[in-house]
Amino acid sequence: MKILLTSDWYEPVVNGVVTSVRNLKRELEKRGHEVRVLTLSENRDSRKEGDVYYIHSHSAGLVYPNARVTLPVAHPYVQELMDWKPDIVHSQCEFTTFWFARRIAFRTGAPLIHTYHTIYEDYTHYFSPNKAMGAAAARLLSRKVLDQTDAVIAPTKKVKAILERYMVEPAIFTIPTGIDLAPFADGVREKQLRTPVADEAPVLITVGRLAKEKNIEEILELLADARGQQYRYLLVGDGPYREVLEAKVQALGLTDRVIFAGMVSPEQVASYYKKGDIFVCASGSETQGLTYIEALASGLPLVCHKDACLEDVLTDGYNGWQYENAQGFFDGLENLWKSGDSYREASAHAAEQAHIFSAAHFAEQVEHVYRLALWSEKEAEQWNGNSCAAI
C-alpha cells in the first residue's frame, strides 16, 4: 500500500506523537509498504527530506508550547501527494495537517484514518481562562474533526471511552502505540542484578515533558513527607513548567534529592532509564503513556497514580502498584524494595509485559484497520453500483 501519514510535529521535535509516527512509519516500511510523511517545518521554509515533506509554518507557542500552524491552502507538496495517489491517509493531529489530510483523502478517494493522541480537556489551561468552556470547546472540536474520518484509532480504552462519550460517529479501534524494545534490553539485564539494600532508598525516575498536566508536584509533595526515607528522584525531560517545579523543590527542601536532567536525545533515553530503580508517575492526562512502556521495557517496576490508561499496562503486585493516596504510594515503593527477590520478580514481569507493546505488533494492528477501511470503501462502491443498476 501507499500510505500517507500527516502530523503537525515530526523530527527533530521530541514528543509522544512524533515517537508514534516515527515507529509506525519504520514498521510499515518493514512490512513492504511505501510510506510518506506530511508535516510542518520549524520555520517559514518548506523542504523535502527524502519521503518527509515539511511545509512552512509559524509559531503558535502562545496557545500551546512548540505548536506550529499554517493556512491549509494550496501548496505544491500537497498537489504532489495528491498525484502520488495514496491508498490510505492517516492523520495524527487535529489542526493544520488534518485539513491537508482531509483534502488529499477527498481528492484521491483514499480512506481517512485518524489517531486521537491528546485529551484536550486536560489541556484547557493553555488555551482557555475558563476550564468548563475550554472543555466544551475541546469536545466540540474533537467531534467535528473525527466525524470527517472513516475510522478512528484510540491508544487506550480510556481514550475510546472518552470519544464514545463525545458521540463520535466513525468506528473506534483501540490500538496501543508500540515502541522499539531493543534499546531498553540492557536495562532489563541490569535490573536482574540489582539487590535492594535495607538502608539505601531506591532511585525514582520520571521521563517526559515538564508540564502542569503531568502533576509532578504531587510526587514532590509525597517525597517531602517520605517517612524518613531519603528517596532520590530523577526527572528526565524539559518543558514550560520546569521553573515552577524547581521553585517547588527549593521550597520543600528537596534540592539535594531531586535532579533535573533536562532534555535528552531519543538515542540517550534508554541509558537514563538504567539510572532509575522504580518509575513513578502522577499524571492523569496520559493517552498512550509511552514512557510507561519504555520503563517496563527497561525492567523498571511502576508506581503510578491510578488511572484508566494503565489498564493492560500495570497490574498491582505483578509489575508495580497503583496508588490513590500517600499511604498507597509509599506502600507500593516499600513492597517493591523490601527484598531482592520481590524487586527482581517485579522487574522481570515488567519486561514481560512490555512485549505486547512492540512496534511490530502496533504496525500489524494498524495495517489491519487500513485493510478494513479499504474493504469497506470497496464494498460501498459495489453496493452503490448495484443500486444504480437496479434503478
C-alpha positions as CSV (number, residue, x, y, z in Angstrom):
1,M,0.0,0.0,0.0
2,K,0.9,3.6,-0.4
3,I,0.4,5.3,3.0
4,L,0.5,9.0,3.8
5,L,1.0,9.9,7.5
6,T,0.3,13.5,8.5
7,S,1.3,15.2,11.7
8,D,1.8,18.8,13.0
9,W,5.0,17.5,14.6
10,Y,7.8,15.4,13.3
11,E,11.6,15.1,13.8
12,P,13.5,16.9,15.2
13,V,10.7,17.6,17.7
14,V,10.7,15.1,20.6
15,N,7.2,14.1,22.0
16,G,4.9,11.1,22.1
17,V,3.2,11.9,18.8
18,V,6.5,12.1,16.9
19,T,7.6,8.8,18.5
20,S,4.4,7.1,17.5
21,V,4.6,8.4,13.9
22,R,8.3,7.5,13.5
23,N,7.8,4.0,14.8
24,L,4.7,3.4,12.7
25,K,6.5,4.6,9.5
26,R,9.5,2.4,10.2
27,E,7.5,-0.7,10.9
28,L,5.0,-0.2,8.0
29,E,8.0,0.1,5.6
30,K,9.4,-3.2,7.1
31,R,6.1,-4.8,6.1
32,G,6.6,-3.7,2.5
33,H,4.5,-0.5,2.3
34,E,5.6,2.8,0.8
35,V,5.2,5.5,3.4
36,R,5.4,9.3,3.1
37,V,5.0,11.9,5.9
38,L,3.5,15.4,5.6
39,T,4.3,17.7,8.5
40,L,5.1,21.3,9.4
41,S,8.6,22.8,9.3
42,E,10.1,24.5,12.3
43,N,10.4,27.8,10.3
44,R,8.9,29.6,7.3
45,D,10.7,27.5,4.8
46,S,9.3,24.4,3.1
47,R,11.6,21.5,2.3
48,K,11.7,17.8,1.5
49,E,13.9,15.3,3.2
50,G,13.6,12.0,1.4
51,D,10.0,10.9,1.8
52,V,9.2,13.5,4.5
53,Y,7.5,16.8,3.3
54,Y,7.9,19.8,5.6
55,I,5.5,22.7,4.9
56,H,6.4,26.2,6.1
57,S,4.7,27.3,9.3
58,H,4.5,30.0,12.0
59,S,4.8,29.6,15.8
60,A,1.7,29.2,17.8
61,G,3.6,28.9,21.1
62,L,1.3,31.3,22.9
63,V,-1.5,28.8,22.5
64,Y,0.5,25.6,23.2
65,P,4.3,25.1,23.7
66,N,6.1,24.3,20.4
67,A,2.8,24.4,18.4
68,R,3.1,25.5,14.8
69,V,0.4,26.5,12.3
70,T,0.0,27.4,8.7
71,L,-3.0,28.1,6.5
72,P,-4.2,24.9,4.8
73,V,-4.2,26.5,1.4
74,A,-2.9,25.1,-1.9
75,H,0.8,24.0,-1.8
76,P,3.0,22.2,-4.4
77,Y,3.7,19.4,-1.9
78,V,0.0,18.8,-1.3
79,Q,-0.5,18.6,-5.1
80,E,2.5,16.2,-5.4
81,L,1.0,13.9,-2.7
82,M,-2.4,14.0,-4.5
83,D,-0.7,13.0,-7.7
84,W,1.1,10.2,-5.8
85,K,-2.4,8.8,-5.0
86,P,-2.0,7.2,-1.6
87,D,-4.2,4.2,-0.8
88,I,-4.6,5.4,2.9
89,V,-4.3,8.8,4.5
90,H,-3.6,8.5,8.3
91,S,-3.7,11.8,10.2
92,Q,-2.2,12.2,13.7
93,C,-3.2,15.8,14.7
94,E,-6.4,17.7,14.7
95,F,-5.2,21.0,13.5
96,T,-3.3,22.2,10.4
97,T,-2.2,19.0,8.9
98,F,-5.6,17.4,9.5
99,W,-7.1,19.7,6.9
100,F,-4.3,18.8,4.4
101,A,-5.0,15.1,5.1
102,R,-8.8,15.6,4.6
103,R,-8.3,17.4,1.3
104,I,-5.8,14.8,0.0
105,A,-8.1,11.9,1.0
106,F,-11.2,13.6,-0.5
107,R,-9.4,14.3,-3.9
108,T,-7.9,10.8,-4.2
109,G,-10.7,8.8,-2.7
110,A,-8.4,7.3,-0.1
111,P,-9.9,6.4,3.3
112,L,-9.0,8.8,6.1
113,I,-7.9,7.2,9.3
114,H,-7.2,9.4,12.4
115,T,-5.3,8.6,15.6
116,Y,-6.5,10.7,18.6
117,H,-3.4,11.3,20.7
118,T,-4.5,14.1,23.1
119,I,-7.3,14.6,25.6
120,Y,-7.7,18.3,25.2
121,E,-10.0,18.6,28.2
122,D,-6.8,18.1,30.3
123,Y,-5.0,21.0,28.5
124,T,-7.6,23.8,28.9
125,H,-5.1,25.9,31.0
126,Y,-3.2,26.5,27.7
127,F,-6.0,28.0,25.7
128,S,-9.0,29.0,27.9
129,P,-9.3,31.0,31.1
130,N,-12.5,29.1,31.9
131,K,-12.0,25.3,32.3
132,A,-15.6,24.4,31.7
133,M,-15.8,26.5,28.5
134,G,-12.4,25.1,27.3
135,A,-13.6,21.5,27.9
136,A,-16.8,22.1,25.9
137,A,-14.7,23.6,23.1
138,A,-12.4,20.6,23.1
139,R,-15.3,18.2,22.9
140,L,-16.9,20.1,20.0
141,L,-13.6,20.4,18.1
142,S,-12.8,16.7,18.6
143,R,-16.2,15.6,17.3
144,K,-16.1,18.0,14.4
145,V,-12.8,16.6,13.3
146,L,-13.3,12.9,13.9
147,D,-16.7,12.8,12.3
148,Q,-15.0,13.7,9.0
149,T,-12.9,10.5,9.1
150,D,-13.6,6.9,8.1
151,A,-12.1,5.3,11.3
152,V,-10.5,6.4,14.5
153,I,-7.7,4.8,16.4
154,A,-7.6,5.4,20.2
155,P,-4.3,4.5,22.0
156,T,-6.1,3.2,25.1
157,K,-9.6,2.0,26.3
158,K,-9.6,5.2,28.3
159,V,-9.5,7.4,25.2
160,K,-12.0,5.2,23.4
161,A,-14.5,5.7,26.3
162,I,-14.0,9.5,26.1
163,L,-14.6,9.6,22.4
164,E,-17.8,7.4,22.8
165,R,-18.9,10.0,25.4
166,Y,-18.3,12.7,22.8
167,M,-20.7,10.6,20.5
168,V,-18.1,10.4,17.7
169,E,-19.7,8.6,14.7
170,P,-16.9,6.6,13.0
171,A,-15.8,3.2,14.3
172,I,-13.1,3.4,17.0
173,F,-10.3,0.9,17.3
174,T,-8.2,0.6,20.4
175,I,-4.5,0.1,19.4
176,P,-1.8,0.8,22.0
177,T,1.2,2.7,20.5
178,G,4.2,0.4,20.1
179,I,7.9,1.2,20.7
180,D,11.2,-0.4,19.6
181,L,12.0,-2.5,22.6
182,A,15.6,-3.4,21.6
183,P,17.4,-0.3,23.0
184,F,16.0,-1.0,26.5
185,A,17.1,-4.6,26.8
186,D,20.4,-3.8,28.6
187,G,18.3,-2.1,31.4
188,V,16.4,-5.4,32.0
189,R,19.7,-7.3,32.4
190,E,21.0,-4.7,34.9
191,K,17.8,-4.7,36.9
192,Q,18.0,-8.5,37.3
193,L,21.4,-8.0,39.0
194,R,20.1,-5.2,41.3
195,T,19.9,-6.1,45.0
196,P,18.0,-3.6,47.2
197,V,19.9,-2.6,50.3
198,A,17.9,-2.0,53.5
199,D,19.4,1.4,54.4
200,E,19.5,2.6,50.7
201,A,16.4,4.2,49.2
202,P,15.7,3.4,45.5
203,V,16.1,6.0,42.8
204,L,12.7,7.1,41.5
205,I,12.5,8.3,37.9
206,T,10.0,10.2,35.7
207,V,10.6,10.7,32.0
208,G,8.6,13.2,29.9
209,R,7.6,16.8,29.4
210,L,7.7,19.0,32.5
211,A,4.2,20.4,32.2
212,K,1.4,21.3,34.6
213,E,-0.9,18.5,33.4
214,K,1.8,15.9,34.3
215,N,1.1,16.6,38.0
216,I,4.8,16.2,39.0
217,E,4.1,18.4,42.0
218,E,2.2,15.6,43.6
219,I,5.3,13.4,43.6
220,L,7.4,16.2,45.0
221,E,5.0,16.7,47.9
222,L,4.9,13.0,48.6
223,L,8.7,12.9,48.7
224,A,8.8,15.8,51.2
225,D,6.8,13.6,53.6
226,A,8.7,10.3,52.8
227,R,8.5,8.6,56.2
228,G,12.2,9.2,56.9
229,Q,13.3,7.5,53.6
230,Q,15.7,9.6,51.6
231,Y,14.3,8.8,48.2
232,R,16.2,10.2,45.3
233,Y,14.2,11.5,42.3
234,L,15.5,11.8,38.7
235,L,13.4,14.0,36.3
236,V,14.3,13.5,32.7
237,G,12.9,16.0,30.2
238,D,12.1,19.7,29.9
239,G,9.1,21.9,29.4
240,P,7.2,25.0,30.3
241,Y,6.7,24.1,33.9
242,R,10.3,23.5,34.8
243,E,10.9,26.8,36.7
244,V,7.7,26.2,38.8
245,L,8.9,22.7,39.7
246,E,12.4,23.9,40.5
247,A,10.9,26.5,42.9
248,K,8.8,23.8,44.4
249,V,11.8,21.6,45.0
250,Q,13.5,24.6,46.7
251,A,10.5,25.4,48.9
252,L,10.2,21.7,50.0
253,G,13.8,21.4,50.9
254,L,14.4,18.7,48.3
255,T,17.3,20.2,46.4
256,D,19.8,17.5,47.5
257,R,17.4,14.7,46.4
258,V,15.8,15.8,43.2
259,I,17.8,16.0,39.9
260,F,16.6,17.8,36.8
261,A,18.4,16.0,33.9
262,G,16.9,18.3,31.3
263,M,16.0,17.3,27.7
264,V,17.9,14.3,26.3
265,S,18.0,13.0,22.8
266,P,15.9,9.9,21.8
267,E,19.1,8.0,21.5
268,Q,20.0,8.7,25.1
269,V,16.7,7.9,26.7
270,A,17.3,4.2,27.3
271,S,20.6,5.0,29.2
272,Y,18.7,7.3,31.6
273,Y,16.1,4.6,32.5
274,K,19.0,2.5,33.6
275,K,19.8,5.1,36.2
276,G,16.5,4.5,38.0
277,D,15.1,1.7,40.1
278,I,11.3,2.5,40.1
279,F,9.3,4.5,37.6
280,V,6.8,6.9,39.2
281,C,4.0,9.0,37.6
282,A,1.1,11.0,39.0
283,S,-0.3,12.2,35.6
284,G,-4.0,11.8,34.8
285,S,-3.7,13.3,31.3
286,E,-2.0,10.4,29.5
287,T,-3.5,8.9,26.4
288,Q,-0.8,6.4,25.3
289,G,1.8,6.6,28.1
290,L,4.8,5.7,26.0
291,T,7.1,6.4,29.0
292,Y,5.3,3.7,30.9
293,I,6.1,1.2,28.2
294,E,9.7,2.4,27.9
295,A,10.1,1.9,31.7
296,L,8.6,-1.6,31.6
297,A,10.9,-2.5,28.7
298,S,13.8,-1.3,30.8
299,G,12.8,-3.7,33.6
300,L,11.5,-0.9,35.8
301,P,8.5,-1.6,38.0
302,L,5.9,1.2,38.1
303,V,4.3,3.1,41.0
304,C,1.7,5.3,39.4
305,H,-1.4,7.3,40.4
306,K,-4.5,5.2,39.5
307,D,-5.7,6.0,36.0
308,A,-7.8,4.2,33.4
309,C,-5.0,4.4,30.8
310,L,-3.0,2.0,33.0
311,E,-5.4,-0.9,32.1
312,D,-3.4,-3.6,30.4
313,V,-0.1,-1.8,31.4
314,L,0.1,-2.1,35.2
315,T,-1.2,-4.9,37.3
316,D,-0.9,-4.4,41.1
317,G,1.5,-6.8,42.7
318,Y,2.7,-8.1,39.4
319,N,4.8,-5.3,37.7
320,G,4.2,-2.5,40.1
321,W,1.4,-0.7,42.0
322,Q,-1.2,1.9,41.5
323,Y,-1.9,4.3,44.3
324,E,-4.7,6.7,45.3
325,N,-3.2,8.4,48.3
326,A,0.1,8.9,50.1
327,Q,-0.3,5.6,52.0
328,G,-0.7,3.7,48.8
329,F,2.3,5.4,47.2
330,F,4.7,4.5,50.0
331,D,3.2,1.0,50.3
332,G,3.9,0.4,46.6
333,L,7.5,1.6,46.9
334,E,8.1,-0.5,50.0
335,N,6.5,-3.6,48.6
336,L,8.9,-3.5,45.6
337,W,12.0,-2.6,47.6
338,K,11.6,-4.9,50.6
339,S,13.8,-7.7,49.2
340,G,15.9,-8.6,46.2
341,D,13.5,-11.3,45.2
342,S,10.4,-9.1,45.2
343,Y,12.2,-6.4,43.2
344,R,13.7,-8.8,40.6
345,E,10.4,-10.6,40.2
346,A,8.5,-7.3,39.5
347,S,11.3,-6.3,37.1
348,A,11.1,-9.5,35.2
349,H,7.3,-9.1,35.0
350,A,7.7,-5.5,33.8
351,A,9.9,-6.6,30.9
352,E,7.5,-9.4,30.0
353,Q,4.5,-7.0,30.0
354,A,6.3,-4.7,27.6
355,H,6.4,-7.2,24.8
356,I,2.7,-6.8,24.0
357,F,3.6,-3.1,23.1
358,S,6.2,-3.8,20.5
359,A,6.3,-1.5,17.5
360,A,6.0,-4.5,15.1
361,H,2.7,-5.6,16.8
362,F,1.5,-2.0,16.7
363,A,2.0,-1.7,12.9
364,E,0.3,-5.0,12.3
365,Q,-2.8,-3.9,14.1
366,V,-2.8,-0.5,12.3
367,E,-2.4,-2.3,9.0
368,H,-5.5,-4.4,9.8
369,V,-7.5,-1.2,10.3
370,Y,-6.3,0.1,6.9
371,R,-7.4,-3.1,5.2
372,L,-10.8,-2.9,6.9
373,A,-11.2,0.7,5.7
374,L,-10.2,-0.2,2.1
375,W,-12.6,-3.2,2.2
376,S,-15.4,-1.0,3.4
377,E,-14.8,1.5,0.6
378,K,-14.8,-1.3,-2.0
379,E,-18.0,-2.8,-0.5
380,A,-19.6,0.7,-0.6
381,E,-18.7,1.2,-4.3
382,Q,-20.1,-2.2,-5.2
383,W,-23.3,-1.5,-3.3
384,N,-23.7,1.9,-4.9
385,G,-23.0,0.3,-8.3
386,N,-25.6,-2.4,-7.8
387,S,-28.2,0.2,-6.6
388,C,-27.7,2.3,-9.7
389,A,-28.0,-0.7,-12.0
390,A,-31.3,-1.7,-10.3
391,I,-32.7,1.8,-10.8
